[in-house]
Amino acid sequence: MADVTIKAAYGSVVEDEGHLFVGFAEGEDEEDGYAMFRQAVTGGPVRFEVNDEAFGAEDAVESVVFGPRGFEVTISPAKRAAFGFAATVAVRVGPRCEDGPEALSALKGLLGPLCRE
């Protein structure tokens, strides 16, 4: 069982101010849970954050395993303190997740070799 679970109602892929953002959110309100990945469009480190700007770091993703219910992120041991010592984050992306398939595809492209099925 993951340390943190996000039940995504929305997926998003946005390019803004030279960055690509791939996100999954439980709702539209600021207090709703989310998982977000950000990288400069020119490449470089990927920032991963969960639920709040304070719970995130660059190069924090050790691996991502995709399955029929979404995906699970394993956070690199050296970066876990930035996530309140959480080691794993599960993002549940069901068939009702708006723009979920597009966001999943973009995430696989963003993280490339860190991804497994």
Legacy VTK file of the C-alpha trace (Angstrom):
# vtk DataFile Version 3.0
C-alpha trace
ASCII
DATASET POLYDATA
POINTS 117 float
0.000 0.000 0.000
1.315 3.448 -0.955
2.120 6.108 1.640
0.031 8.682 -0.262
-2.859 8.007 -2.665
-4.362 10.467 -5.139
-7.691 9.502 -6.729
-7.533 11.547 -9.905
-10.668 13.079 -11.340
-8.661 15.227 -13.772
-5.482 14.832 -15.770
-3.716 17.715 -17.464
-0.864 18.420 -19.835
0.113 22.074 -20.070
3.071 23.875 -21.596
3.596 27.266 -19.956
6.523 29.656 -19.613
9.014 27.180 -21.023
7.899 24.231 -18.866
5.810 21.136 -19.468
3.435 20.304 -16.616
1.755 16.906 -16.307
-0.692 16.684 -13.446
-3.399 14.582 -11.843
-5.885 16.165 -9.428
-8.697 14.925 -7.216
-10.742 18.062 -7.881
-10.684 21.693 -8.922
-10.276 23.308 -5.485
-6.866 24.341 -4.127
-7.184 22.003 -1.146
-7.855 18.931 -3.323
-5.004 16.447 -3.587
-2.759 16.360 -6.643
0.423 14.956 -8.115
2.363 17.141 -10.547
5.466 16.657 -12.683
7.323 19.604 -14.265
10.252 19.802 -16.658
11.713 22.534 -18.853
10.681 21.959 -22.472
14.394 21.931 -23.314
14.949 18.992 -20.934
16.664 18.741 -17.581
15.538 17.543 -14.166
11.908 16.650 -13.487
10.290 18.183 -10.402
7.669 16.039 -8.677
5.318 17.425 -6.053
2.338 16.089 -4.135
-0.525 18.098 -2.624
1.556 21.222 -1.886
4.553 23.082 -3.281
6.399 22.308 -0.038
6.162 18.551 -0.691
8.271 18.288 -3.802
11.780 18.114 -5.218
13.736 17.822 -8.450
15.047 14.393 -9.446
12.857 12.786 -6.766
11.390 10.012 -8.924
13.228 6.709 -8.664
10.691 4.729 -10.713
7.086 4.679 -11.892
5.098 1.483 -12.333
1.981 1.707 -14.499
-0.935 -0.667 -14.105
-4.642 -0.913 -14.877
-5.586 1.402 -11.972
-3.047 4.162 -12.676
0.548 4.297 -11.490
2.770 4.256 -8.421
5.789 6.516 -7.957
8.722 5.403 -5.841
10.560 8.404 -4.420
14.363 8.289 -4.303
15.532 7.648 -0.729
17.635 10.826 -0.688
14.550 12.947 -1.533
11.986 11.391 0.840
12.425 14.049 3.520
10.982 16.602 1.064
7.828 14.462 0.916
7.358 14.046 4.667
9.330 10.783 4.402
6.752 9.193 2.102
8.387 6.495 -0.030
5.565 5.850 -2.510
2.718 7.793 -4.087
-0.119 5.989 -5.864
-2.172 7.879 -8.431
-5.427 6.132 -9.299
-6.576 7.056 -12.798
-9.920 5.472 -13.540
-12.045 5.561 -16.691
-13.891 8.669 -15.456
-10.685 10.704 -15.064
-11.084 13.614 -17.463
-8.069 13.781 -19.831
-6.495 10.872 -17.940
-5.266 8.937 -21.010
-3.570 12.019 -22.468
-1.852 12.822 -19.168
-0.694 9.213 -18.721
0.799 9.206 -22.212
2.567 12.535 -21.616
3.934 11.284 -18.290
5.439 8.204 -19.942
7.113 10.460 -22.490
8.386 12.779 -19.764
9.863 10.083 -17.522
10.924 7.605 -20.229
13.349 5.031 -18.794
12.038 5.469 -15.237
8.718 3.899 -16.317
7.679 0.242 -16.185
4.417 -1.473 -17.056
LINES 1 118
117 0 1 2 3 4 5 6 7 8 9 10 11 12 13 14 15 16 17 18 19 20 21 22 23 24 25 26 27 28 29 30 31 32 33 34 35 36 37 38 39 40 41 42 43 44 45 46 47 48 49 50 51 52 53 54 55 56 57 58 59 60 61 62 63 64 65 66 67 68 69 70 71 72 73 74 75 76 77 78 79 80 81 82 83 84 85 86 87 88 89 90 91 92 93 94 95 96 97 98 99 100 101 102 103 104 105 106 107 108 109 110 111 112 113 114 115 116
